[in-house]
Amino acid sequence: MTHPTRSGGQILVDALQIHGVDTAFGVPGESYLDVLDALHDSGIRFIINRQEGGAAFMADAYGKMTGRPGICFVTRGPGATNASIGVHTAYQDSTPMILFIGQVGSDFIDREAFQEIDYRRMFGQMVKWVAQIDRADRIPEYLARAFQVATSGRPGPVVLALPEDMLTTLAAVADTRRYQPVQASPSTAQMATVRAMLEGAQRPLLLIGGGGWTEPACADLRRFAEINDLPVACAFRFQDLLDNDHPNYAGDVGIGINPVLAQRVREADVIVAIGPRLGEMTTGGYGLLAAPVPQQRLVHVHADAEELGSVYQAELMINSGMPQFAAMLAALEPLNSDAWRASVAAARADLAAWQQQPPIFQDGSAPLDLWQVVQDIDRIAPHDVIITNGAGNYATWAHRFHRYGGMRTQLAPTSGAMGYSVPAGVAAKIIDPARTVITFAGDGEYMMNGQELATAVQYRAGVVVIVFNNGMFGTIRMHQERDYPGRVSGTELHNPDFAALAVAYGGHGEVVTATAQFAPALARALAWADEKQLPALIELRYDGELITPGATLTTIRNTAQAAQAARKGN
């Protein structure tokens, strides 16, 4: 049935409603005014951001939390380039997302008009599909395909450019059905091979990660691990796929991996990798598993057939969605786990030892114990607290010591994008206001998108932000000291008073400089956020010497200088 005549903008918003969109993020622009007008009466909540990078990060967080495409609207040129960081993150993180970009009018195309960019060329290598809608009567078709592509197979981002004149064109066109994500499933023969490989194993390991997981899929995976006494490790920044208090959880395989767990990965005779791409971070620079043919017998399960075999030639490669594979795993007959049953308790003991207070804090000389900060969070905050972070050494304190409570309690970029933490935290609180949300942000990282605290105030999102202020770009400084010891260049920061800045935005702010101050400050921040429905910020001021749980800048520098001297001596 043909719908009454509508503008392109109205057709687009009607299509968003058909596909179940309830929230969109963005920064307004004159290039898509007709869409803004159609959103006015749509019932779709349009979250106004302070910068397009923050908007795109919020859309990514929405996609991670809901499994549905995060929707983002930006204007042409600068708006699109700002948003590209979130698009790249969604691609590397396998997050469903659709970015709509207002475009110059079709009569100006290819003249390098004001803010004009060819988005097919710009986004070609960082999205699953990019297109420009030149005709209003084809909007329903393009949107149906965009949702289908973003959610089928390996989830990921789609970009659609919207010429300004197309959005005001009137058209009479029928709407489409709602999208239906499509995923492959393993065959019974493949599942029989998985079972046979595990039955013949002495040191098996499950490694889980990637996008496309659901609560039921996580439950199926958990049951399979429990019944068969299998240790489970989570890939880089996918630690929430299994409750970290679960006895089968062995730790995370990523940056700063527990050396004992790394050895367990190397010595495993069968690894069933369910979902992760097995990229650089998860494989320790492609060292934990040799490329292209690993020494371990490897089963690699991934939603994208093109990913399988692209780096690692697994013994068994299975193209499947996570829910489909996990359901068939849970249906397998129990294995004889006598050969490896003890490995679960051993892996758990290794993890417990790894999470003990680091020696750098044991003598009590450090005024602020960052390990204790995390212990206080785990004691005071609910078990299902959502922890968000961006990129930086400060995130290690969460990754190594916090116990994530299960599915959708961790929002962090596998792309290593700085500036993700605050937008993700604000988005999480907007999406699920009943949940407690705590953001870990480095001082340099916070300054990239900290202005989204204004968005939190506007939409009464009571997120608690913890800023780790050590006055430097810590990760880069650490590498600098390793490679160019004693030659500090480009890594020092002069920071504002973060707590005062939070108050200026309309939130609550405190400064913590001593360990004993943190727990009361956190309790006050959580109470403020809950009662006022406004953000709270705790600024941790501490010595930048404490660069990682296992090393100080001085020890890194001295080791590097000694190595340099030894090389010169030879």
Backbone torsions as a table, in degrees:
resi	resn	phi	psi	omega
1	MET	NA	132.8	-179.8
2	THR	-78.7	131.7	179.6
3	HIS	-78.8	153.8	175.1
4	PRO	-56.0	157.3	-179.1
5	THR	-58.4	131.5	-179.2
6	ARG	-139.0	160.9	172.8
7	SER	-75.3	161.9	178.2
8	GLY	-58.5	-40.3	178.8
9	GLY	-62.3	-40.4	179.3
10	GLN	-69.0	-40.2	177.2
11	ILE	-59.5	-41.7	-178.7
12	LEU	-65.1	-46.6	-179.1
13	VAL	-66.5	-37.8	175.5
14	ASP	-60.5	-38.7	179.4
15	ALA	-67.4	-39.0	176.8
16	LEU	-58.9	-40.9	179.4
17	GLN	-65.6	-39.9	178.4
18	ILE	-59.8	-36.9	-177.3
19	HIS	-87.8	10.8	170.4
20	GLY	84.7	18.0	-178.7
21	VAL	-73.2	129.3	176.6
22	ASP	-116.3	-17.0	-176.3
23	THR	-143.4	139.7	172.8
24	ALA	-133.9	151.7	-179.9
25	PHE	-119.5	150.8	177.5
26	GLY	169.7	180.0	173.4
27	VAL	-123.1	127.8	-174.4
28	PRO	-66.6	152.9	177.2
29	GLY	-150.2	151.3	-178.9
30	GLU	-67.0	-14.9	-177.9
31	SER	-75.5	-12.8	177.5
32	TYR	-136.4	42.9	-179.7
33	LEU	-59.6	-36.0	-178.2
34	ASP	-66.7	-32.0	174.9
35	VAL	-68.0	-44.2	178.2
36	LEU	-58.5	-40.2	179.3
37	ASP	-65.6	-41.0	179.9
38	ALA	-68.3	-31.5	178.2
39	LEU	-67.2	-24.4	-174.0
40	HIS	-54.6	-42.5	-176.3
41	ASP	-109.2	14.5	-170.2
42	SER	-85.6	-24.4	-171.1
43	GLY	87.3	-7.7	174.3
44	ILE	-79.3	128.9	-179.5
45	ARG	-80.4	120.5	178.9
46	PHE	-104.3	110.3	-178.3
47	ILE	-87.1	118.9	-177.7
48	ILE	-86.7	118.9	-179.5
49	ASN	-96.7	174.0	-178.2
50	ARG	-100.1	-14.9	176.2
51	GLN	-159.0	146.2	-172.4
52	GLU	-65.1	-29.6	175.9
53	GLY	-62.5	-40.7	176.2
54	GLY	-64.9	-39.1	179.0
55	ALA	-62.4	-44.2	-179.3
56	ALA	-67.5	-37.5	176.0
57	PHE	-64.2	-38.1	177.9
58	MET	-65.1	-39.4	177.4
59	ALA	-63.8	-38.7	176.3
60	ASP	-62.9	-44.0	178.9
61	ALA	-61.4	-39.6	177.4
62	TYR	-60.6	-45.4	180.0
63	GLY	-62.2	-40.2	178.6
64	LYS	-65.1	-42.1	-175.0
65	MET	-73.8	-37.0	-172.0
66	THR	-102.8	-22.6	-172.6
67	GLY	79.6	-2.5	177.1
68	ARG	-103.3	156.7	-177.3
69	PRO	-60.8	128.8	170.0
70	GLY	-74.8	135.2	-174.5
71	ILE	-107.2	132.4	-178.8
72	CYS	-136.8	136.0	176.6
73	PHE	-118.7	128.9	175.9
74	VAL	-139.8	163.8	177.6
75	THR	-88.7	175.9	-172.9
76	ARG	-70.8	169.5	172.7
77	GLY	58.2	-110.9	-178.1
78	PRO	-56.7	-37.2	178.5
79	GLY	-62.3	-43.1	-179.2
80	ALA	-69.5	-40.9	-179.3
81	THR	-68.3	-37.1	174.6
82	ASN	-60.8	-41.9	-176.2
83	ALA	-73.5	-15.3	-173.2
84	SER	-62.4	-27.3	179.4
85	ILE	-63.4	-38.3	177.8
86	GLY	-71.3	-32.2	177.5
87	VAL	-66.6	-45.1	178.5
88	HIS	-61.7	-39.8	177.4
89	THR	-62.7	-45.7	179.4
90	ALA	-60.9	-35.1	179.9
91	TYR	-68.5	-50.2	-178.0
92	GLN	-69.6	-27.4	-179.0
93	ASP	-90.7	-2.6	-177.9
94	SER	56.8	52.6	-179.4
95	THR	-108.5	129.8	176.9
96	PRO	-69.1	131.2	-175.3
97	MET	-161.1	145.9	173.7
98	ILE	-130.0	121.7	176.9
99	LEU	-104.0	122.9	175.4
100	PHE	-102.9	129.2	-177.2
101	ILE	-120.3	122.4	170.7
102	GLY	-63.2	137.4	-176.0
103	GLN	-123.4	159.6	176.0
104	VAL	-60.4	157.8	179.1
105	GLY	-60.9	151.4	-175.8
106	SER	-62.7	-24.0	178.7
107	ASP	-76.4	-9.2	179.1
108	PHE	-108.2	-4.0	-174.5
109	ILE	-58.3	142.2	176.4
110	ASP	68.3	21.9	173.9
111	ARG	-111.5	8.6	-168.7
112	GLU	49.8	53.2	177.0
113	ALA	-66.8	176.7	-176.7
114	PHE	-55.1	117.6	177.6
115	GLN	64.3	22.4	-178.4
116	GLU	-79.4	136.6	173.2
117	ILE	-140.5	144.9	172.0
118	ASP	-83.9	103.0	-172.7
119	TYR	-73.5	-21.2	175.5
120	ARG	-64.1	-40.0	178.9
121	ARG	-76.7	-39.0	-176.3
122	MET	-65.2	-44.8	-173.5
123	PHE	-101.7	5.2	-170.9
124	GLY	-53.0	-37.4	-175.2
125	GLN	-99.9	2.9	-178.4
126	MET	-123.0	15.5	177.9
127	VAL	-138.5	164.0	174.9
128	LYS	-77.4	-31.3	179.8
129	TRP	-159.1	137.6	174.9
130	VAL	-134.7	136.1	-177.6
131	ALA	-153.1	168.2	175.0
132	GLN	-123.2	130.8	-179.5
133	ILE	-91.3	108.4	-176.3
134	ASP	-94.5	-13.7	-178.3
135	ARG	-128.7	130.9	-178.3
136	ALA	-62.4	-33.7	-176.8
137	ASP	-73.3	-6.1	178.0
138	ARG	-105.5	4.0	-179.6
139	ILE	-57.3	-48.5	-179.5
140	PRO	-57.2	-39.5	179.1
141	GLU	-62.9	-48.0	-178.1
142	TYR	-64.2	-41.0	-178.9
143	LEU	-69.2	-39.1	177.6
144	ALA	-60.1	-42.1	178.8
145	ARG	-67.7	-39.5	-179.3
146	ALA	-60.3	-46.8	179.3
147	PHE	-65.4	-39.2	179.8
148	GLN	-62.5	-46.9	-177.9
149	VAL	-67.5	-41.8	-176.4
150	ALA	-64.2	-26.7	-172.4
151	THR	-111.4	-11.1	-176.6
152	SER	-95.7	149.9	-176.8
153	GLY	60.8	-137.3	174.2
154	ARG	-73.5	117.3	-179.6
155	PRO	-61.3	155.4	-179.8
156	GLY	-179.4	-177.6	-175.1
157	PRO	-87.3	151.7	173.2
158	VAL	-128.2	143.8	177.6
159	VAL	-121.9	130.5	175.6
160	LEU	-125.0	124.5	176.1
161	ALA	-91.7	141.7	-172.8
162	LEU	-124.6	95.1	177.0
163	PRO	-55.3	136.6	-172.8
164	GLU	-58.0	-42.5	-177.6
165	ASP	-71.9	-28.7	176.9
166	MET	-62.8	-36.1	-177.0
167	LEU	-70.4	-21.9	178.5
168	THR	-99.0	-4.5	177.7
169	THR	-70.7	139.0	177.7
170	LEU	-90.2	141.4	179.7
171	ALA	-151.7	150.0	173.8
172	ALA	-110.4	109.0	-173.6
173	VAL	-146.0	145.8	178.8
174	ALA	-76.7	148.3	175.4
175	ASP	-81.7	166.8	179.4
176	THR	-101.7	175.7	169.3
177	ARG	-75.9	167.7	173.5
178	ARG	-70.4	148.3	-178.2
179	TYR	-65.5	156.6	177.4
180	GLN	-132.3	103.7	-179.3
181	PRO	-57.3	141.3	-178.4
182	VAL	-118.6	129.3	177.2
183	GLN	-131.4	146.5	174.1
184	ALA	-75.3	163.5	177.4
185	SER	-131.0	150.3	177.2
186	PRO	-72.1	155.8	175.5
187	SER	-85.1	161.9	176.9
188	THR	-63.5	-33.5	178.3
189	ALA	-65.9	-40.5	178.2
190	GLN	-64.4	-41.6	179.5
191	MET	-65.6	-35.5	176.9
192	ALA	-64.9	-35.7	178.0
193	THR	-69.0	-41.1	176.3
194	VAL	-57.5	-46.9	-178.8
195	ARG	-62.2	-42.5	-178.9
196	ALA	-66.0	-39.5	179.3
197	MET	-64.7	-41.7	178.3
198	LEU	-68.5	-38.9	179.0
199	GLU	-59.7	-32.8	-178.4
200	GLY	-89.8	4.7	-175.2
201	ALA	-86.6	156.2	171.8
202	GLN	-110.7	-31.2	-175.5
203	ARG	-137.1	65.3	-177.6
204	PRO	-79.1	158.7	178.7
205	LEU	-149.4	133.7	170.6
206	LEU	-94.9	132.5	178.3
207	LEU	-124.4	113.9	-172.9
208	ILE	-117.2	150.2	-179.9
209	GLY	176.0	-165.1	177.0
210	GLY	78.4	-179.5	-177.3
211	GLY	-93.9	174.4	174.8
212	GLY	89.6	4.8	179.6
213	TRP	-78.7	152.5	175.5
214	THR	-129.8	166.8	176.7
215	GLU	-57.2	-48.0	178.4
216	PRO	-61.8	-36.0	179.2
217	ALA	-65.3	-42.5	177.2
218	CYS	-62.6	-38.7	178.8
219	ALA	-65.4	-40.9	178.1
220	ASP	-63.5	-43.4	178.9
221	LEU	-62.9	-42.5	-179.8
222	ARG	-61.3	-44.3	-179.7
223	ARG	-63.3	-41.1	179.8
224	PHE	-62.2	-43.8	179.7
225	ALA	-64.9	-41.1	-179.2
226	GLU	-63.8	-50.2	-175.3
227	ILE	-62.5	-33.5	-173.2
228	ASN	-108.4	12.6	173.5
229	ASP	54.2	46.4	-176.4
230	LEU	-103.8	131.7	173.5
231	PRO	-71.3	142.0	-177.3
232	VAL	-123.0	124.9	173.3
233	ALA	-111.7	147.6	-179.8
234	CYS	-108.0	140.0	-179.6
235	ALA	-69.5	167.3	-176.8
236	PHE	-48.7	117.8	177.2
237	ARG	61.8	28.1	168.2
238	PHE	-124.7	37.4	-175.6
239	GLN	-70.6	-12.9	-176.5
240	ASP	-90.4	7.7	178.7
241	LEU	-76.1	-14.5	173.8
242	LEU	-142.4	130.8	177.2
243	ASP	-50.2	124.3	-175.4
244	ASN	-69.5	-11.8	173.4
245	ASP	-86.3	-3.8	-179.2
246	HIS	-69.6	137.7	-176.4
247	PRO	-62.0	-18.9	-179.4
248	ASN	-90.8	-6.5	-179.0
249	TYR	-75.2	125.0	-174.4
250	ALA	-106.7	-8.1	-179.9
251	GLY	123.0	-177.2	-176.6
252	ASP	-107.4	144.1	-179.7
253	VAL	-107.1	97.7	-176.8
254	GLY	-169.5	-151.5	179.6
255	ILE	-63.5	135.5	179.4
256	GLY	68.3	33.6	-178.1
257	ILE	-61.1	146.3	171.2
258	ASN	-56.6	120.4	-178.7
259	PRO	-55.8	-32.3	179.2
260	VAL	-69.5	-38.9	176.1
261	LEU	-67.6	-38.8	176.8
262	ALA	-58.0	-42.0	178.1
263	GLN	-66.4	-36.3	177.4
264	ARG	-62.1	-39.7	177.4
265	VAL	-64.4	-45.8	-178.9
266	ARG	-62.5	-36.8	-174.5
267	GLU	-90.1	-5.9	178.4
268	ALA	-61.1	141.4	176.4
269	ASP	-94.3	-23.6	174.5
270	VAL	-136.3	123.7	174.2
271	ILE	-117.0	123.9	173.8
272	VAL	-103.9	102.8	-177.9
273	ALA	-94.1	110.5	-173.4
274	ILE	-109.7	99.1	173.4
275	GLY	105.3	-37.2	-175.7
276	PRO	-72.0	154.0	175.7
277	ARG	-74.3	-14.9	-172.2
278	LEU	60.7	51.8	-179.8
279	GLY	-85.9	-170.8	-173.3
280	GLU	-58.6	-44.3	-176.0
281	MET	-68.3	-44.2	-176.9
282	THR	-70.7	-30.2	-176.7
283	THR	-98.3	10.6	-180.0
284	GLY	60.8	50.1	-178.2
285	GLY	68.3	36.6	179.8
286	TYR	60.6	31.6	-179.6
287	GLY	-105.4	-31.7	178.9
288	LEU	-67.3	-33.4	172.3
289	LEU	-122.5	123.4	179.5
290	ALA	-69.3	140.0	178.2
291	ALA	-109.6	143.1	3.0
292	PRO	-90.0	-13.5	-177.5
293	VAL	-113.2	108.0	-178.5
294	PRO	-68.5	153.8	173.7
295	GLN	-71.8	-33.3	177.2
296	GLN	-73.7	149.0	170.0
297	ARG	-72.0	121.5	-170.9
298	LEU	-117.5	127.6	166.8
299	VAL	-104.7	121.5	-179.7
300	HIS	-116.5	118.4	179.4
301	VAL	-110.3	124.6	-179.1
302	HIS	-149.7	149.8	-177.4
303	ALA	-75.1	-17.8	-177.7
304	ASP	-107.9	116.5	-178.9
305	ALA	-61.7	-31.4	-178.5
306	GLU	-72.4	-22.2	177.1
307	GLU	-72.8	-34.8	-177.9
308	LEU	-67.0	124.5	-179.3
309	GLY	82.9	-1.7	-177.5
310	SER	-71.5	-32.7	175.2
311	VAL	-121.2	-49.5	-175.6
312	TYR	-108.7	129.4	173.7
313	GLN	-88.9	87.3	179.3
314	ALA	-68.4	154.9	176.7
315	GLU	-66.6	-34.2	177.1
316	LEU	-135.1	121.5	179.2
317	MET	-114.1	125.6	-175.0
318	ILE	-123.5	119.6	175.3
319	ASN	-87.8	109.3	-176.1
320	SER	-159.3	150.2	167.6
321	GLY	-72.9	158.2	-177.5
322	MET	-66.2	-45.5	179.0
323	PRO	-60.8	-38.0	-178.1
324	GLN	-66.8	-45.2	-179.1
325	PHE	-69.9	-43.5	-177.9
326	ALA	-62.6	-37.2	178.9
327	ALA	-64.0	-39.7	179.5
328	MET	-74.3	-30.3	173.1
329	LEU	-61.2	-47.9	-177.1
330	ALA	-63.4	-23.0	-178.4
331	ALA	-87.5	-7.2	-179.4
332	LEU	-67.8	149.0	172.8
333	GLU	-62.8	143.0	-178.9
334	PRO	-56.5	146.7	179.6
335	LEU	-89.2	160.3	170.0
336	ASN	-84.3	104.7	-172.8
337	SER	-99.1	16.5	-176.4
338	ASP	-56.4	-36.3	-173.8
339	ALA	-69.0	-28.0	-173.1
340	TRP	-125.9	3.2	-173.0
341	ARG	-53.0	-39.8	-177.5
342	ALA	-68.5	-16.8	-176.3
343	SER	-68.3	-25.2	-180.0
344	VAL	-66.5	-49.3	179.0
345	ALA	-65.6	-36.3	179.2
346	ALA	-65.6	-44.0	179.1
347	ALA	-64.7	-36.5	179.3
348	ARG	-67.8	-39.1	177.9
349	ALA	-66.0	-39.1	176.8
350	ASP	-60.9	-41.4	179.5
351	LEU	-65.2	-44.4	179.9
352	ALA	-60.3	-40.6	178.2
353	ALA	-66.0	-38.6	-179.6
354	TRP	-66.4	-27.2	-176.6
355	GLN	-95.1	5.9	176.3
356	GLN	-71.0	165.4	-179.8
357	GLN	-58.4	126.5	-179.5
358	PRO	-64.9	150.5	-179.8
359	PRO	-56.5	-29.7	-177.0
360	ILE	-64.2	-15.9	178.5
361	PHE	-108.3	-8.7	-170.7
362	GLN	-71.2	-23.9	-180.0
363	ASP	-86.2	-3.1	176.0
364	GLY	74.5	9.4	-177.1
365	SER	-78.0	-23.9	179.5
366	ALA	-78.9	123.7	-178.5
367	PRO	-59.9	-34.8	-178.1
368	LEU	-121.3	113.7	-178.1
369	ASP	-91.4	104.9	-176.9
370	LEU	-70.1	-27.3	173.3
371	TRP	-62.6	-44.1	-179.7
372	GLN	-66.7	-31.9	175.5
373	VAL	-55.6	-46.4	-179.5
374	VAL	-68.6	-38.1	177.5
375	GLN	-60.8	-40.7	178.8
376	ASP	-64.8	-39.7	177.5
377	ILE	-61.1	-46.6	-178.5
378	ASP	-65.5	-29.0	-179.6
379	ARG	-80.1	-37.9	-172.0
380	ILE	-92.3	-40.7	-175.7
381	ALA	-80.3	155.9	176.1
382	PRO	-62.1	155.7	-178.1
383	HIS	-63.9	-27.6	-178.8
384	ASP	-94.4	21.0	177.9
385	VAL	-57.3	138.8	175.6
386	ILE	-89.7	124.1	177.1
387	ILE	-107.6	125.7	175.6
388	THR	-115.4	150.1	173.3
389	ASN	-156.0	161.9	173.3
390	GLY	-103.8	-140.8	-178.1
391	ALA	-104.6	144.6	177.8
392	GLY	145.2	159.2	-179.4
393	ASN	-59.4	-30.0	-179.1
394	TYR	-57.0	-28.9	-178.1
395	ALA	-66.4	-20.3	178.9
396	THR	-58.3	-33.4	-177.7
397	TRP	-65.3	-33.5	175.1
398	ALA	-77.2	-49.2	-173.9
399	HIS	-60.5	-39.6	-175.3
400	ARG	-86.3	-36.4	-168.1
401	PHE	-110.3	-23.2	178.9
402	HIS	-78.4	147.2	177.4
403	ARG	-106.5	102.0	-178.6
404	TYR	-68.2	138.4	-170.2
405	GLY	-86.0	7.0	179.4
406	GLY	122.1	-168.6	-170.7
407	MET	-49.6	129.3	176.6
408	ARG	65.3	41.4	170.4
409	THR	-114.5	1.3	179.2
410	GLN	-131.6	125.1	173.7
411	LEU	-125.4	108.8	-176.6
412	ALA	-154.5	146.6	-174.6
413	PRO	-86.8	120.1	172.9
414	THR	-70.5	-15.3	177.9
415	SER	-72.7	-12.0	-178.1
416	GLY	73.7	28.6	-177.2
417	ALA	-81.1	126.7	171.2
418	MET	-76.6	153.3	-179.8
419	GLY	91.2	2.3	-175.6
420	TYR	-80.9	-30.3	-164.7
421	SER	-61.1	-52.2	-174.9
422	VAL	-68.1	-50.2	177.6
423	PRO	-56.6	-41.4	-179.9
424	ALA	-63.8	-41.0	179.1
425	GLY	-65.0	-43.2	178.8
426	VAL	-64.5	-43.8	179.5
427	ALA	-61.6	-43.9	-179.2
428	ALA	-59.5	-40.5	-179.4
429	LYS	-71.8	-33.0	175.9
430	ILE	-68.8	-41.4	-177.1
431	ILE	-70.1	-41.5	-176.5
432	ASP	-133.9	77.2	-172.6
433	PRO	-63.5	-18.4	-179.7
434	ALA	-77.7	-18.1	-178.3
435	ARG	-84.5	148.4	171.6
436	THR	-80.4	132.0	-179.0
437	VAL	-125.9	125.4	176.7
438	ILE	-122.7	128.1	-179.0
439	THR	-105.5	129.2	170.1
440	PHE	-96.2	123.3	-180.0
441	ALA	-135.3	131.4	171.0
442	GLY	-73.1	161.7	-178.5
443	ASP	-65.1	-45.8	176.4
444	GLY	-66.6	-39.2	-178.8
445	GLU	-66.8	-41.0	179.6
446	TYR	-59.8	-39.8	-174.9
447	MET	-68.0	-11.2	179.8
448	MET	-80.4	-32.5	179.4
449	ASN	-143.6	22.3	179.8
450	GLY	-63.1	-18.6	179.4
451	GLN	-65.4	-13.3	176.6
452	GLU	-70.4	-5.7	170.4
453	LEU	-61.5	-30.0	175.0
454	ALA	-65.2	-35.6	175.0
455	THR	-64.0	-40.4	177.9
456	ALA	-60.8	-41.6	178.9
457	VAL	-65.9	-44.5	-177.3
458	GLN	-60.6	-39.2	-176.6
459	TYR	-104.2	13.9	175.2
460	ARG	51.6	56.1	178.2
461	ALA	-103.5	106.3	-174.5
462	GLY	-83.7	64.7	176.1
463	VAL	-83.3	146.6	175.2
464	VAL	-105.8	120.5	-177.7
465	VAL	-106.5	128.9	175.4
466	ILE	-111.2	114.3	-179.1
467	VAL	-97.8	122.5	178.0
468	PHE	-91.1	99.0	-173.3
469	ASN	-101.9	100.9	175.0
470	ASN	-116.0	10.5	173.0
471	GLY	70.3	28.0	-179.0
472	MET	-162.9	162.4	164.6
473	PHE	-80.3	91.2	-166.0
474	GLY	-63.3	-44.1	-177.9
475	THR	-62.5	-44.2	-179.2
476	ILE	-66.9	-39.2	177.8
477	ARG	-61.5	-40.4	178.6
478	MET	-60.0	-48.0	179.0
479	HIS	-66.1	-34.5	178.4
480	GLN	-61.5	-44.6	179.9
481	GLU	-67.5	-29.6	178.4
482	ARG	-72.9	-39.0	-173.6
483	ASP	-99.5	-29.6	-179.3
484	TYR	-135.6	64.5	-170.9
485	PRO	-57.2	134.7	176.8
486	GLY	78.4	-0.4	-177.8
487	ARG	-111.9	79.2	-177.2
488	VAL	-75.7	125.5	-177.6
489	SER	-150.7	120.1	171.5
490	GLY	77.2	12.7	-176.2
491	THR	-120.4	-5.0	179.6
492	GLU	-82.0	144.7	-178.3
493	LEU	-125.9	139.0	168.4
494	HIS	-106.0	114.1	-170.4
495	ASN	-105.0	156.9	171.9
496	PRO	-77.9	177.1	171.1
497	ASP	-79.8	99.2	-173.6
498	PHE	-62.8	-38.7	-179.7
499	ALA	-64.4	-43.7	177.7
500	ALA	-64.8	-35.7	178.4
501	LEU	-63.5	-40.8	178.0
502	ALA	-61.6	-41.1	178.1
503	VAL	-64.2	-39.7	178.8
504	ALA	-61.4	-33.6	177.6
505	TYR	-72.1	-20.3	-177.1
506	GLY	112.6	10.5	179.3
507	GLY	-105.4	-162.7	179.7
508	HIS	-109.4	140.7	179.8
509	GLY	-140.3	141.2	176.0
510	GLU	-142.0	154.7	174.7
511	VAL	-112.3	132.2	177.8
512	VAL	-119.8	128.1	178.6
513	THR	-122.9	-9.4	-178.3
514	ALA	-132.7	149.5	-175.0
515	THR	-55.0	-45.4	-175.2
516	ALA	-65.6	-19.4	-179.0
517	GLN	-77.8	-21.8	-168.0
518	PHE	-70.8	-50.5	-175.3
519	ALA	-57.4	-47.1	176.2
520	PRO	-62.3	-37.4	178.8
521	ALA	-64.7	-41.0	179.1
522	LEU	-64.7	-42.6	178.7
523	ALA	-60.3	-41.6	178.4
524	ARG	-66.8	-40.8	-179.5
525	ALA	-64.5	-44.3	179.2
526	LEU	-64.5	-40.3	179.0
527	ALA	-65.0	-43.5	177.6
528	TRP	-59.5	-50.5	-177.3
529	ALA	-60.0	-38.2	-178.7
530	ASP	-73.7	-43.7	-175.9
531	GLU	-75.8	-45.4	-174.7
532	LYS	-88.0	-18.3	-172.6
533	GLN	55.5	45.7	178.7
534	LEU	-136.8	157.2	-176.3
535	PRO	-72.2	153.1	174.1
536	ALA	-129.1	147.3	-178.0
537	LEU	-132.6	133.4	173.9
538	ILE	-116.3	119.7	178.4
539	GLU	-95.5	119.1	176.3
540	LEU	-94.3	112.9	176.7
541	ARG	-100.3	119.0	-175.9
542	TYR	-148.2	166.9	-176.3
543	ASP	-70.3	126.1	178.3
544	GLY	-65.3	-11.2	174.7
545	GLU	-56.8	-33.0	-176.2
546	LEU	-81.2	73.1	-168.5
547	ILE	-83.6	-30.3	175.2
548	THR	-143.3	166.7	176.2
549	PRO	-63.1	-19.8	-175.1
550	GLY	-112.9	-1.0	-175.9
551	ALA	-157.0	151.5	171.3
552	THR	-104.4	165.4	177.4
553	LEU	-60.4	-36.5	-179.4
554	THR	-64.2	-44.4	-179.9
555	THR	-66.4	-37.5	177.6
556	ILE	-64.1	-44.6	-179.3
557	ARG	-64.1	-46.4	-178.5
558	ASN	-62.9	-40.0	178.5
559	THR	-63.4	-42.6	-179.2
560	ALA	-66.6	-41.5	179.9
561	GLN	-66.2	-38.4	177.3
562	ALA	-64.1	-39.5	178.7
563	ALA	-66.1	-38.9	177.4
564	GLN	-63.3	-44.1	-179.9
565	ALA	-63.2	-38.7	179.0
566	ALA	-65.2	-39.6	178.8
567	ARG	-65.3	-40.4	178.9
568	LYS	-65.8	-36.4	179.7
569	GLY	-65.9	-29.1	178.5
570	ASN	-80.2	NA	NA
